[in-house]
Amino acid sequence: MDLKSNKFYQQWFKNAWTYVTGAILLSLFQIVTLVVTGKPWGVSSTLTNWGAWLYSAVGGQVDSWYYFSSERAQITLDAGFFNDAGSMRNLGIIFGALLATLLASQFKFKKIKSMKQVIAAILGGLLMGYGARVGLGCNIGALYSSIASLSVSGWVFAIFLFLGALVGSKLLTKFFM
Amino acid sequence: MMAQEVLLDCLGEACPVPLVKTEKKLTTLAVGDILVVQIDHSCAMKNIPEWARKEGHNVEIEEVDDGEWEVIIEKVK
């Protein structure tokens, strides 16, 4: 029987799951994350550690930087990449996403459309990275996990995330339409 | 006048650009015309048909290649 027309293949691997299914699974796994690692789910602070390890690998020193000066940050950096739960989880996200597109046979190298797209992507990445650090978290750590931990700060973050998205979409339609 | 078929190339573009381009393009077409939107961003496969069906148009999705789709919209009103 043709796999592509198999009902369960279609249901589980080919068609997008509903938002509700996604929400329930995310909720369950963020609880597992909190219980197992003792820290709420976060993504971008781990990326900052990756940056620190990369910088150290080429001879840089981050010990004296304010951001990495706390004892907890030092312990994480000293323990290294393979002992960091956040790093393993981020790798899991990347490989999991790859696996999902491959199983759905939807993998594609997308062509870059214009120089404008490249500049916007780099600018956007830099702004998001910078914002996530000065905001002490991204939309996972400071929004999702904060709200899940019943913290008011997550809701404050949400309001300004929404305002930022409004400005962003105005800029997007101005420069990309 | 014969109904025409118009192609809209949104390959390599991420959300929400394909949706906004589709909305704009469709306003320039006449009732009965067909708009074929080419996309390779899987969430556009969700939000373009959702929007178009809500507007009352006829929509079909065709998977033309790995990670590449055509959303075919017939303008109804």
gemmi code that builds the backbone of each chain (N, CA, C; Angstrom):
import gemmi

chains = {
    "A": [
        ("MET", (0.837, -1.209, 0.000), (0.000, 0.000, 0.000), (0.867, 1.251, 0.000)),
        ("ASP", (0.426, 2.230, -0.735), (1.180, 3.476, -0.848), (1.173, 4.242, 0.479)),
        ("LEU", (2.391, 4.486, 0.995), (2.527, 5.160, 2.288), (1.902, 6.554, 2.267)),
        ("LYS", (2.101, 7.240, 1.142), (1.645, 8.639, 1.069), (0.145, 8.788, 1.214)),
        ("SER", (-0.599, 7.732, 0.855), (-2.052, 7.839, 0.955), (-2.573, 7.151, 2.207)),
        ("ASN", (-1.641, 6.622, 3.006), (-2.039, 6.000, 4.277), (-2.659, 7.034, 5.218)),
        ("LYS", (-3.780, 6.652, 5.801), (-4.535, 7.592, 6.628), (-3.721, 8.101, 7.820)),
        ("PHE", (-3.000, 7.173, 8.479), (-2.263, 7.557, 9.683), (-1.011, 8.369, 9.353)),
        ("TYR", (-0.402, 8.022, 8.200), (0.740, 8.838, 7.763), (0.285, 10.279, 7.552)),
        ("GLN", (-0.836, 10.429, 6.863), (-1.383, 11.766, 6.586), (-1.679, 12.520, 7.877)),
        ("GLN", (-2.325, 11.805, 8.799), (-2.788, 12.409, 10.038), (-1.624, 12.830, 10.943)),
        ("TRP", (-0.616, 11.955, 11.075), (0.440, 12.214, 12.046), (1.636, 12.959, 11.485)),
        ("PHE", (2.001, 12.683, 10.233), (3.253, 13.228, 9.702), (3.055, 14.283, 8.617)),
        ("LYS", (1.992, 14.147, 7.822), (1.861, 15.012, 6.645), (1.117, 16.312, 6.971)),
        ("ASN", (-0.067, 16.165, 7.526), (-0.883, 17.364, 7.780), (-0.456, 18.062, 9.063)),
        ("ALA", (-0.566, 19.377, 9.079), (-0.217, 20.134, 10.281), (-1.172, 19.759, 11.411)),
        ("TRP", (-0.628, 19.632, 12.614), (-1.478, 19.392, 13.769), (-2.222, 20.678, 14.100)),
        ("THR", (-3.322, 20.549, 14.822), (-4.094, 21.751, 15.158), (-3.357, 22.568, 16.225)),
        ("TYR", (-3.729, 23.836, 16.341), (-3.134, 24.705, 17.357), (-3.392, 24.138, 18.755)),
        ("VAL", (-4.578, 23.559, 18.955), (-4.925, 23.017, 20.274), (-3.995, 21.850, 20.629)),
        ("THR", (-3.775, 20.949, 19.676), (-2.848, 19.831, 19.910), (-1.469, 20.360, 20.270)),
        ("GLY", (-1.007, 21.359, 19.503), (0.298, 21.948, 19.772), (0.359, 22.571, 21.153)),
        ("ALA", (-0.695, 23.289, 21.519), (-0.725, 23.965, 22.818), (-0.675, 22.968, 23.971)),
        ("ILE", (-1.440, 21.884, 23.828), (-1.468, 20.872, 24.904), (-0.092, 20.215, 25.047)),
        ("LEU", (0.524, 19.859, 23.906), (1.840, 19.208, 23.969), (2.898, 20.144, 24.553)),
        ("LEU", (2.881, 21.423, 24.122), (3.836, 22.393, 24.670), (3.657, 22.537, 26.180)),
        ("SER", (2.403, 22.598, 26.619), (2.130, 22.743, 28.048), (2.673, 21.556, 28.834)),
        ("LEU", (2.416, 20.348, 28.307), (2.886, 19.148, 29.003), (4.414, 19.120, 29.068)),
        ("PHE", (5.065, 19.412, 27.933), (6.522, 19.277, 27.899), (7.240, 20.389, 28.661)),
        ("GLN", (6.599, 21.555, 28.786), (7.259, 22.585, 29.593), (7.198, 22.221, 31.081)),
        ("ILE", (6.147, 21.464, 31.473), (6.099, 20.966, 32.853), (7.221, 19.938, 33.064)),
        ("VAL", (7.366, 19.033, 32.087), (8.435, 18.031, 32.160), (9.794, 18.721, 32.260)),
        ("THR", (9.988, 19.769, 31.433), (11.245, 20.520, 31.453), (11.520, 21.117, 32.827)),
        ("LEU", (10.504, 21.727, 33.406), (10.665, 22.365, 34.720), (11.006, 21.326, 35.792)),
        ("VAL", (10.306, 20.189, 35.746), (10.529, 19.156, 36.760), (11.919, 18.536, 36.611)),
        ("VAL", (12.295, 18.216, 35.381), (13.548, 17.488, 35.147), (14.783, 18.368, 35.320)),
        ("THR", (14.723, 19.610, 34.802), (15.937, 20.440, 34.820), (15.932, 21.450, 35.967)),
        ("GLY", (14.783, 21.626, 36.625), (14.699, 22.580, 37.727), (14.608, 24.023, 37.271)),
        ("LYS", (14.575, 24.225, 35.931), (14.454, 25.584, 35.394), (13.332, 25.609, 34.370)),
        ("PRO", (12.611, 26.748, 34.283), (11.567, 26.806, 33.254), (12.177, 26.799, 31.844)),
        ("TRP", (11.340, 26.458, 30.877), (11.780, 26.380, 29.481), (12.253, 27.741, 28.990)),
        ("GLY", (13.408, 27.762, 28.363), (13.923, 28.975, 27.732), (14.710, 28.580, 26.504)),
        ("VAL", (14.893, 29.509, 25.596), (15.627, 29.207, 24.367), (16.816, 30.133, 24.173)),
        ("SER", (16.564, 31.451, 24.298), (17.583, 32.388, 23.815), (18.755, 32.574, 24.770)),
        ("SER", (18.553, 32.378, 26.093), (19.708, 32.544, 26.979), (20.735, 31.439, 26.711)),
        ("THR", (20.248, 30.282, 26.276), (21.151, 29.206, 25.877), (21.993, 29.634, 24.671)),
        ("LEU", (21.342, 30.341, 23.750), (22.080, 30.816, 22.571), (23.186, 31.785, 22.981)),
        ("THR", (22.925, 32.560, 24.046), (23.945, 33.470, 24.563), (25.146, 32.680, 25.089)),
        ("ASN", (24.850, 31.548, 25.775), (25.942, 30.689, 26.232), (26.727, 30.118, 25.051)),
        ("TRP", (26.021, 29.750, 23.990), (26.701, 29.247, 22.787), (27.680, 30.303, 22.287)),
        ("GLY", (27.211, 31.546, 22.303), (28.076, 32.654, 21.894), (29.306, 32.750, 22.778)),
        ("ALA", (29.090, 32.591, 24.097), (30.213, 32.676, 25.036), (31.213, 31.547, 24.787)),
        ("TRP", (30.706, 30.323, 24.555), (31.610, 29.189, 24.289), (32.380, 29.393, 22.997)),
        ("LEU", (31.695, 29.894, 21.972), (32.359, 30.161, 20.698), (33.466, 31.197, 20.887)),
        ("TYR", (33.139, 32.239, 21.640), (34.093, 33.332, 21.878), (35.302, 32.808, 22.657)),
        ("SER", (35.033, 31.937, 23.663), (36.128, 31.352, 24.434), (36.989, 30.450, 23.551)),
        ("ALA", (36.338, 29.740, 22.614), (37.058, 28.811, 21.739), (38.079, 29.525, 20.869)),
        ("VAL", (37.828, 30.803, 20.582), (38.800, 31.543, 19.763), (39.675, 32.437, 20.651)),
        ("GLY", (39.685, 32.128, 21.956), (40.607, 32.813, 22.852), (40.034, 33.975, 23.642)),
        ("GLY", (38.716, 34.194, 23.512), (38.093, 35.311, 24.230), (37.859, 34.995, 25.706)),
        ("GLN", (37.560, 36.006, 26.475), (37.303, 35.856, 27.912), (35.982, 36.537, 28.249)),
        ("VAL", (35.029, 35.784, 28.823), (33.758, 36.418, 29.165), (33.536, 36.482, 30.679)),
        ("ASP", (34.490, 35.927, 31.449), (34.318, 35.848, 32.912), (34.064, 37.200, 33.559)),
        ("SER", (34.665, 38.228, 32.986), (34.546, 39.544, 33.612), (33.306, 40.306, 33.137)),
        ("TRP", (32.583, 39.745, 32.154), (31.389, 40.427, 31.654), (30.285, 40.355, 32.702)),
        ("TYR", (29.576, 41.450, 32.844), (28.519, 41.503, 33.856), (27.509, 40.374, 33.649)),
        ("TYR", (27.131, 40.148, 32.400), (26.087, 39.163, 32.103), (26.453, 37.761, 32.582)),
        ("PHE", (27.762, 37.423, 32.478), (28.182, 36.068, 32.852), (28.821, 36.023, 34.236)),
        ("SER", (28.693, 37.129, 35.009), (29.452, 37.209, 36.253), (28.807, 36.445, 37.419)),
        ("SER", (27.514, 36.092, 37.287), (26.867, 35.392, 38.400), (27.445, 33.984, 38.548)),
        ("GLU", (27.326, 33.468, 39.741), (27.890, 32.139, 40.023), (27.205, 31.080, 39.161)),
        ("ARG", (25.893, 31.251, 38.998), (25.116, 30.284, 38.238), (25.554, 30.248, 36.763)),
        ("ALA", (25.785, 31.444, 36.223), (26.225, 31.524, 34.835), (27.601, 30.877, 34.676)),
        ("GLN", (28.473, 31.109, 35.652), (29.829, 30.536, 35.609), (29.780, 29.010, 35.664)),
        ("ILE", (28.896, 28.483, 36.538), (28.777, 27.024, 36.661), (28.344, 26.419, 35.330)),
        ("THR", (27.318, 27.063, 34.696), (26.829, 26.569, 33.411), (27.937, 26.595, 32.358)),
        ("LEU", (28.674, 27.709, 32.301), (29.732, 27.844, 31.297), (30.854, 26.842, 31.544)),
        ("ASP", (31.220, 26.654, 32.821), (32.306, 25.723, 33.149), (31.923, 24.278, 32.854)),
        ("ALA", (30.643, 23.945, 33.077), (30.194, 22.566, 32.864), (30.261, 22.172, 31.394)),
        ("GLY", (30.116, 23.155, 30.508), (30.258, 22.892, 29.081), (28.966, 22.524, 28.377)),
        ("PHE", (29.049, 22.572, 27.049), (27.917, 22.380, 26.150), (27.144, 21.088, 26.423)),
        ("PHE", (27.880, 19.962, 26.548), (27.188, 18.671, 26.630), (26.560, 18.407, 27.991)),
        ("ASN", (26.884, 19.236, 28.992), (26.245, 19.090, 30.300), (25.154, 20.136, 30.523)),
        ("ASP", (24.842, 20.885, 29.472), (23.849, 21.944, 29.604), (22.508, 21.477, 29.032)),
        ("ALA", (21.510, 21.388, 29.916), (20.189, 20.902, 29.500), (19.601, 21.779, 28.393)),
        ("GLY", (19.783, 23.113, 28.537), (19.235, 24.029, 27.542), (19.825, 23.796, 26.159)),
        ("SER", (21.128, 23.517, 26.116), (21.784, 23.277, 24.820), (21.253, 22.005, 24.174)),
        ("MET", (21.109, 20.957, 24.990), (20.589, 19.688, 24.454), (19.163, 19.888, 23.935)),
        ("ARG", (18.381, 20.679, 24.676), (16.993, 20.920, 24.275), (16.936, 21.710, 22.968)),
        ("ASN", (17.794, 22.747, 22.858), (17.802, 23.526, 21.617), (18.224, 22.668, 20.421)),
        ("LEU", (19.223, 21.785, 20.634), (19.602, 20.864, 19.558), (18.407, 19.984, 19.200)),
        ("GLY", (17.695, 19.527, 20.223), (16.511, 18.696, 20.008), (15.458, 19.417, 19.182)),
        ("ILE", (15.281, 20.693, 19.452), (14.302, 21.485, 18.694), (14.703, 21.541, 17.217)),
        ("ILE", (16.000, 21.812, 16.981), (16.484, 21.932, 15.602), (16.343, 20.602, 14.855)),
        ("PHE", (16.828, 19.509, 15.495), (16.752, 18.219, 14.810), (15.318, 17.712, 14.729)),
        ("GLY", (14.514, 18.010, 15.744), (13.112, 17.608, 15.712), (12.357, 18.285, 14.580)),
        ("ALA", (12.634, 19.576, 14.397), (11.978, 20.320, 13.315), (12.408, 19.772, 11.961)),
        ("LEU", (13.712, 19.450, 11.857), (14.227, 18.873, 10.607), (13.553, 17.532, 10.332)),
        ("LEU", (13.477, 16.705, 11.377), (12.865, 15.381, 11.229), (11.406, 15.508, 10.784)),
        ("ALA", (10.690, 16.475, 11.384), (9.272, 16.648, 11.047), (9.087, 17.026, 9.582)),
        ("THR", (9.935, 17.941, 9.060), (9.803, 18.327, 7.642), (10.196, 17.175, 6.734)),
        ("LEU", (11.225, 16.398, 7.161), (11.650, 15.268, 6.327), (10.561, 14.198, 6.276)),
        ("LEU", (9.948, 13.904, 7.431), (8.892, 12.883, 7.475), (7.676, 13.304, 6.654)),
        ("ALA", (7.424, 14.610, 6.598), (6.292, 15.101, 5.809), (6.691, 15.285, 4.342)),
        ("SER", (7.927, 14.961, 4.013), (8.602, 15.283, 2.741), (8.270, 16.697, 2.259)),
        ("GLN", (8.610, 17.634, 3.133), (8.415, 19.051, 2.803), (9.712, 19.829, 2.930)),
        ("PHE", (10.847, 19.097, 2.917), (12.116, 19.795, 3.070), (12.480, 20.491, 1.765)),
        ("LYS", (12.927, 21.742, 1.904), (13.308, 22.491, 0.700), (14.301, 23.578, 1.066)),
        ("PHE", (15.347, 23.720, 0.258), (16.230, 24.874, 0.414), (15.554, 26.048, -0.281)),
        ("LYS", (15.245, 27.086, 0.484), (14.532, 28.205, -0.120), (15.505, 29.216, -0.680)),
        ("LYS", (15.152, 29.729, -1.844), (16.064, 30.706, -2.438), (15.879, 32.073, -1.767)),
        ("ILE", (16.979, 32.801, -1.726), (16.919, 34.152, -1.176), (16.386, 35.057, -2.276)),
        ("LYS", (15.357, 35.820, -1.956), (14.665, 36.549, -3.002), (15.348, 37.861, -3.360)),
        ("SER", (15.838, 38.554, -2.341), (16.437, 39.856, -2.641), (17.433, 40.224, -1.557)),
        ("MET", (18.266, 41.200, -1.858), (19.227, 41.705, -0.876), (18.476, 42.308, 0.318)),
        ("LYS", (17.312, 42.886, -0.002), (16.477, 43.498, 1.031), (16.122, 42.465, 2.108)),
        ("GLN", (15.808, 41.243, 1.651), (15.447, 40.156, 2.561), (16.630, 39.811, 3.478)),
        ("VAL", (17.833, 39.808, 2.899), (19.034, 39.480, 3.664), (19.269, 40.523, 4.753)),
        ("ILE", (19.188, 41.784, 4.363), (19.420, 42.871, 5.324), (18.374, 42.841, 6.431)),
        ("ALA", (17.112, 42.629, 6.046), (16.042, 42.581, 7.044), (16.250, 41.413, 8.008)),
        ("ALA", (16.696, 40.267, 7.480), (16.904, 39.087, 8.325), (18.030, 39.340, 9.332)),
        ("ILE", (19.129, 39.932, 8.858), (20.259, 40.205, 9.751), (19.869, 41.241, 10.805)),
        ("LEU", (19.238, 42.318, 10.360), (18.788, 43.358, 11.296), (17.806, 42.797, 12.311)),
        ("GLY", (16.855, 42.007, 11.814), (15.849, 41.412, 12.690), (16.478, 40.494, 13.712)),
        ("GLY", (17.431, 39.674, 13.275), (18.111, 38.754, 14.183), (18.878, 39.495, 15.268)),
        ("LEU", (19.592, 40.540, 14.859), (20.363, 41.329, 15.824), (19.443, 42.001, 16.844)),
        ("LEU", (18.351, 42.574, 16.351), (17.409, 43.252, 17.248), (16.749, 42.275, 18.224)),
        ("MET", (16.365, 41.111, 17.697), (15.738, 40.105, 18.566), (16.713, 39.617, 19.616)),
        ("GLY", (17.953, 39.357, 19.192), (18.970, 38.886, 20.125), (19.251, 39.924, 21.195)),
        ("TYR", (19.414, 41.163, 20.774), (19.695, 42.242, 21.717), (18.517, 42.440, 22.675)),
        ("GLY", (17.325, 42.479, 22.092), (16.114, 42.674, 22.897), (15.914, 41.555, 23.905)),
        ("ALA", (16.188, 40.332, 23.469), (15.990, 39.189, 24.369), (16.938, 39.266, 25.565)),
        ("ARG", (18.158, 39.809, 25.364), (19.102, 39.896, 26.480), (18.753, 41.055, 27.418)),
        ("VAL", (18.484, 42.238, 26.867), (18.152, 43.350, 27.770), (16.769, 43.160, 28.395)),
        ("GLY", (15.909, 42.362, 27.760), (14.597, 42.072, 28.322), (14.619, 40.864, 29.248)),
        ("LEU", (15.807, 40.313, 29.460), (15.998, 39.126, 30.305), (15.147, 37.945, 29.854)),
        ("GLY", (15.019, 37.777, 28.549), (14.308, 36.612, 28.048), (13.662, 36.874, 26.713)),
        ("CYS", (13.321, 35.798, 26.023), (12.674, 35.944, 24.716), (11.192, 35.604, 24.886)),
        ("ASN", (10.528, 35.328, 23.795), (9.100, 35.017, 23.918), (8.850, 33.638, 24.523)),
        ("ILE", (9.911, 32.859, 24.714), (9.726, 31.605, 25.455), (9.973, 31.854, 26.948)),
        ("GLY", (11.198, 32.267, 27.279), (11.548, 32.421, 28.698), (10.767, 33.516, 29.399)),
        ("ALA", (10.687, 34.686, 28.761), (10.079, 35.839, 29.429), (8.573, 35.923, 29.219)),
        ("LEU", (8.051, 35.258, 28.198), (6.602, 35.296, 27.950), (5.946, 33.986, 28.377)),
        ("TYR", (6.284, 32.939, 27.614), (5.610, 31.656, 27.805), (5.840, 31.088, 29.202)),
        ("SER", (7.131, 30.974, 29.578), (7.439, 30.352, 30.872), (7.034, 31.239, 32.044)),
        ("SER", (7.116, 32.568, 31.842), (6.695, 33.471, 32.919), (5.205, 33.338, 33.191)),
        ("ILE", (4.418, 33.326, 32.127), (2.972, 33.194, 32.305), (2.650, 31.829, 32.899)),
        ("ALA", (3.359, 30.796, 32.442), (3.135, 29.450, 32.985), (3.505, 29.387, 34.464)),
        ("SER", (4.428, 30.261, 34.896), (4.818, 30.298, 36.316), (3.985, 31.294, 37.107)),
        ("LEU", (2.889, 31.742, 36.516), (1.967, 32.695, 37.149), (2.647, 34.008, 37.533)),
        ("SER", (3.596, 34.457, 36.686), (4.278, 35.719, 36.948), (3.633, 36.836, 36.148)),
        ("VAL", (3.442, 37.998, 36.798), (2.838, 39.154, 36.114), (3.739, 39.638, 34.985)),
        ("SER", (5.058, 39.490, 35.174), (6.006, 40.009, 34.184), (5.744, 39.452, 32.784)),
        ("GLY", (5.266, 38.205, 32.728), (4.966, 37.609, 31.428), (3.870, 38.370, 30.697)),
        ("TRP", (2.869, 38.811, 31.454), (1.752, 39.555, 30.845), (2.213, 40.944, 30.397)),
        ("VAL", (3.090, 41.575, 31.190), (3.653, 42.871, 30.789), (4.445, 42.700, 29.493)),
        ("PHE", (5.244, 41.634, 29.464), (6.009, 41.309, 28.260), (5.067, 41.156, 27.061)),
        ("ALA", (3.928, 40.478, 27.290), (2.965, 40.224, 26.211), (2.424, 41.518, 25.614)),
        ("ILE", (2.111, 42.489, 26.489), (1.571, 43.765, 26.016), (2.566, 44.445, 25.076)),
        ("PHE", (3.842, 44.481, 25.509), (4.839, 45.178, 24.703), (5.267, 44.368, 23.479)),
        ("LEU", (5.162, 43.054, 23.586), (5.400, 42.191, 22.424), (4.369, 42.522, 21.343)),
        ("PHE", (3.127, 42.687, 21.778), (2.034, 43.006, 20.868), (2.257, 44.375, 20.211)),
        ("LEU", (2.655, 45.373, 21.023), (2.919, 46.705, 20.481), (4.082, 46.659, 19.484)),
        ("GLY", (5.120, 45.910, 19.848), (6.265, 45.761, 18.941), (5.867, 45.098, 17.641)),
        ("ALA", (5.003, 44.078, 17.734), (4.547, 43.383, 16.536), (3.736, 44.311, 15.638)),
        ("LEU", (2.959, 45.219, 16.258), (2.193, 46.201, 15.485), (3.124, 47.079, 14.658)),
        ("VAL", (4.146, 47.625, 15.328), (5.122, 48.476, 14.639), (5.845, 47.665, 13.562)),
        ("GLY", (6.228, 46.426, 13.938), (6.939, 45.555, 12.995), (6.137, 45.273, 11.740)),
        ("SER", (4.834, 45.014, 11.899), (4.043, 44.690, 10.710), (3.819, 45.918, 9.837)),
        ("LYS", (3.776, 47.101, 10.466), (3.694, 48.337, 9.668), (4.963, 48.499, 8.815)),
        ("LEU", (6.120, 48.277, 9.468), (7.393, 48.379, 8.748), (7.456, 47.324, 7.626)),
        ("LEU", (6.951, 46.133, 7.956), (6.984, 45.046, 6.983), (6.183, 45.376, 5.731)),
        ("THR", (4.953, 45.901, 5.934), (4.132, 46.222, 4.755), (4.704, 47.421, 4.009)),
        ("LYS", (5.408, 48.308, 4.746), (5.998, 49.483, 4.090), (7.162, 49.077, 3.194)),
        ("PHE", (8.010, 48.158, 3.679), (9.237, 47.849, 2.941), (9.155, 46.588, 2.078)),
        ("PHE", (8.149, 45.726, 2.322), (8.146, 44.457, 1.604), (6.948, 44.211, 0.697)),
        ("MET", (6.090, 45.201, 0.542), (4.925, 44.966, -0.307), (5.055, 45.682, -1.641)),
    ],
    "B": [
        ("MET", (-16.202, 38.977, -21.437), (-14.761, 38.798, -21.311), (-14.457, 37.473, -20.624)),
        ("MET", (-13.430, 36.790, -21.102), (-13.019, 35.523, -20.504), (-12.410, 35.754, -19.130)),
        ("ALA", (-12.678, 34.810, -18.241), (-12.020, 34.883, -16.926), (-10.538, 34.597, -17.108)),
        ("GLN", (-9.727, 35.339, -16.409), (-8.289, 35.128, -16.578), (-7.674, 34.418, -15.383)),
        ("GLU", (-6.480, 33.792, -15.649), (-5.761, 33.117, -14.585), (-4.470, 33.872, -14.319)),
        ("VAL", (-4.279, 34.285, -13.073), (-3.116, 35.105, -12.725), (-2.208, 34.347, -11.765)),
        ("LEU", (-0.893, 34.419, -12.012), (0.086, 33.737, -11.180), (0.741, 34.727, -10.226)),
        ("LEU", (0.820, 34.360, -8.953), (1.470, 35.241, -7.967), (2.633, 34.477, -7.316)),
        ("ASP", (3.852, 34.936, -7.604), (5.046, 34.243, -7.112), (5.408, 34.714, -5.702)),
        ("CYS", (5.184, 33.850, -4.719), (5.554, 34.182, -3.338), (6.615, 33.210, -2.817)),
        ("LEU", (7.333, 32.553, -3.742), (8.359, 31.596, -3.326), (9.487, 32.331, -2.608)),
        ("GLY", (9.947, 31.750, -1.516), (11.036, 32.367, -0.749), (10.565, 33.463, 0.175)),
        ("GLU", (9.257, 33.609, 0.318), (8.767, 34.654, 1.208), (8.040, 34.081, 2.406)),
        ("ALA", (8.301, 34.691, 3.566), (7.765, 34.162, 4.818), (6.519, 34.931, 5.236)),
        ("CYS", (5.782, 34.345, 6.160), (4.588, 34.981, 6.711), (4.943, 36.332, 7.333)),
        ("PRO", (4.067, 37.300, 7.211), (2.757, 37.240, 6.546), (2.773, 37.789, 5.123)),
        ("VAL", (3.968, 37.904, 4.527), (4.068, 38.518, 3.197), (3.178, 37.836, 2.147)),
        ("PRO", (3.197, 36.489, 2.023), (2.341, 35.874, 1.000), (0.859, 36.197, 1.191)),
        ("LEU", (0.397, 36.207, 2.439), (-1.019, 36.490, 2.700), (-1.379, 37.918, 2.303)),
        ("VAL", (-0.536, 38.885, 2.690), (-0.838, 40.291, 2.375), (-0.802, 40.518, 0.863)),
        ("LYS", (0.173, 39.881, 0.200), (0.262, 40.010, -1.262), (-0.976, 39.417, -1.936)),
        ("THR", (-1.444, 38.278, -1.411), (-2.632, 37.635, -1.967), (-3.862, 38.531, -1.798)),
        ("GLU", (-4.021, 39.090, -0.588), (-5.150, 39.984, -0.336), (-5.158, 41.139, -1.326)),
        ("LYS", (-3.966, 41.750, -1.516), (-3.864, 42.908, -2.409), (-4.159, 42.523, -3.851)),
        ("LYS", (-3.569, 41.391, -4.275), (-3.710, 40.968, -5.675), (-5.165, 40.661, -5.997)),
        ("LEU", (-5.837, 40.015, -5.056), (-7.210, 39.582, -5.308), (-8.155, 40.765, -5.521)),
        ("THR", (-7.869, 41.907, -4.881), (-8.740, 43.068, -5.056), (-8.657, 43.623, -6.485)),
        ("THR", (-7.543, 43.321, -7.194), (-7.391, 43.835, -8.553), (-8.055, 42.926, -9.586)),
        ("LEU", (-8.512, 41.733, -9.143), (-9.083, 40.778, -10.090), (-10.612, 40.900, -10.151)),
        ("ALA", (-11.177, 40.348, -11.235), (-12.635, 40.386, -11.407), (-13.242, 39.073, -10.917)),
        ("VAL", (-14.531, 39.103, -10.630), (-15.234, 37.892, -10.201), (-15.118, 36.834, -11.293)),
        ("GLY", (-14.770, 35.613, -10.871), (-14.602, 34.524, -11.832), (-13.145, 34.271, -12.184)),
        ("ASP", (-12.279, 35.257, -11.920), (-10.857, 35.085, -12.190), (-10.233, 34.084, -11.221)),
        ("ILE", (-9.124, 33.494, -11.675), (-8.413, 32.527, -10.836), (-7.053, 33.113, -10.460)),
        ("LEU", (-6.733, 33.056, -9.170), (-5.411, 33.489, -8.708), (-4.652, 32.267, -8.210)),
        ("VAL", (-3.475, 32.026, -8.797), (-2.645, 30.902, -8.368), (-1.461, 31.463, -7.582)),
        ("VAL", (-1.431, 31.192, -6.276), (-0.367, 31.708, -5.418), (0.663, 30.602, -5.186)),
        ("GLN", (1.909, 30.870, -5.599), (2.972, 29.887, -5.392), (3.666, 30.168, -4.066)),
        ("ILE", (3.735, 29.168, -3.200), (4.339, 29.369, -1.878), (5.283, 28.213, -1.519)),
        ("ASP", (6.264, 28.490, -0.667), (7.084, 27.407, -0.111), (7.268, 27.608, 1.396)),
        ("HIS", (6.290, 28.240, 2.007), (6.323, 28.511, 3.440), (5.080, 27.854, 4.014)),
        ("SER", (5.274, 26.794, 4.812), (4.131, 25.936, 5.143), (3.016, 26.667, 5.883)),
        ("CYS", (3.333, 27.732, 6.650), (2.221, 28.366, 7.378), (1.364, 29.218, 6.451)),
        ("ALA", (1.913, 29.593, 5.267), (1.090, 30.292, 4.276), (0.056, 29.341, 3.685)),
        ("MET", (0.371, 28.037, 3.730), (-0.564, 27.033, 3.242), (-1.779, 26.955, 4.165)),
        ("LYS", (-1.599, 27.438, 5.399), (-2.694, 27.436, 6.362), (-3.442, 28.774, 6.326)),
        ("ASN", (-2.674, 29.900, 6.412), (-3.375, 31.177, 6.577), (-3.998, 31.739, 5.293)),
        ("ILE", (-3.405, 31.446, 4.116), (-4.017, 31.947, 2.880), (-5.364, 31.259, 2.607)),
        ("PRO", (-5.410, 29.918, 2.605), (-6.720, 29.273, 2.397), (-7.751, 29.656, 3.468)),
        ("GLU", (-7.317, 29.779, 4.710), (-8.238, 30.150, 5.787), (-8.886, 31.501, 5.517)),
        ("TRP", (-8.033, 32.469, 5.158), (-8.534, 33.810, 4.877), (-9.476, 33.798, 3.666)),
        ("ALA", (-9.023, 33.128, 2.583), (-9.792, 33.153, 1.333), (-11.154, 32.472, 1.499)),
        ("ARG", (-11.176, 31.366, 2.262), (-12.454, 30.665, 2.490), (-13.391, 31.519, 3.335)),
        ("LYS", (-12.793, 32.238, 4.297), (-13.609, 33.111, 5.153), (-14.240, 34.229, 4.319)),
        ("GLU", (-13.493, 34.669, 3.290), (-14.009, 35.710, 2.394), (-15.057, 35.149, 1.434)),
        ("GLY", (-15.187, 33.825, 1.401), (-16.199, 33.190, 0.562), (-15.712, 32.714, -0.797)),
        ("HIS", (-14.392, 32.731, -1.026), (-13.877, 32.275, -2.323), (-13.685, 30.763, -2.335)),
        ("ASN", (-13.588, 30.211, -3.550), (-13.293, 28.786, -3.678), (-11.782, 28.574, -3.659)),
        ("VAL", (-11.348, 27.640, -2.829), (-9.908, 27.449, -2.644), (-9.514, 25.987, -2.813)),
        ("GLU", (-8.391, 25.773, -3.511), (-7.818, 24.433, -3.589), (-6.324, 24.535, -3.364)),
        ("ILE", (-5.754, 23.521, -2.701), (-4.308, 23.520, -2.478), (-3.695, 22.344, -3.228)),
        ("GLU", (-2.618, 22.626, -3.945), (-1.945, 21.549, -4.651), (-0.491, 21.516, -4.236)),
        ("GLU", (-0.013, 20.329, -3.862), (1.394, 20.180, -3.504), (2.144, 19.905, -4.801)),
        ("VAL", (2.939, 20.883, -5.269), (3.569, 20.721, -6.575), (4.948, 20.088, -6.480)),
        ("ASP", (5.589, 20.202, -5.296), (6.917, 19.624, -5.100), (7.146, 19.512, -3.594)),
        ("ASP", (8.293, 18.938, -3.180), (8.608, 18.878, -1.749), (8.672, 20.292, -1.186)),
        ("GLY", (7.774, 20.594, -0.241), (7.799, 21.911, 0.393), (7.370, 23.045, -0.516)),
        ("GLU", (6.610, 22.728, -1.543), (6.163, 23.768, -2.471), (4.700, 23.535, -2.841)),
        ("TRP", (3.916, 24.601, -2.720), (2.484, 24.459, -2.975), (1.949, 25.567, -3.886)),
        ("GLU", (0.790, 25.250, -4.495), (0.036, 26.290, -5.204), (-1.335, 26.388, -4.556)),
        ("VAL", (-1.667, 27.597, -4.121), (-3.011, 27.815, -3.587), (-3.816, 28.444, -4.716)),
        ("ILE", (-4.852, 27.723, -5.136), (-5.650, 28.181, -6.273), (-6.953, 28.784, -5.748)),
        ("ILE", (-7.120, 30.067, -6.018), (-8.280, 30.775, -5.481), (-9.163, 31.264, -6.632)),
        ("GLU", (-10.429, 30.874, -6.596), (-11.377, 31.408, -7.580), (-12.170, 32.520, -6.905)),
        ("LYS", (-12.028, 33.715, -7.473), (-12.734, 34.858, -6.882), (-14.229, 34.721, -7.137)),
        ("VAL", (-14.998, 34.690, -6.069), (-16.424, 34.395, -6.174), (-17.262, 35.664, -6.110)),
        ("LYS", (-16.757, 36.643, -5.346), (-17.542, 37.875, -5.228), (-16.630, 39.080, -5.139)),
    ],
}
model = gemmi.Model(1)
for chain_id, residues in chains.items():
    chain = gemmi.Chain(chain_id)
    for i, (resn, *xyz) in enumerate(residues, 1):
        res = gemmi.Residue()
        res.name, res.seqid = resn, gemmi.SeqId(i, " ")
        for name, pos in zip(("N", "CA", "C"), xyz):
            atom = gemmi.Atom()
            atom.name, atom.element = name, gemmi.Element(name[0])
            atom.pos, atom.b_iso = gemmi.Position(*pos), 0.0
            res.add_atom(atom)
        chain.add_residue(res)
    model.add_chain(chain)
structure = gemmi.Structure()
structure.add_model(model)
structure.setup_entities()
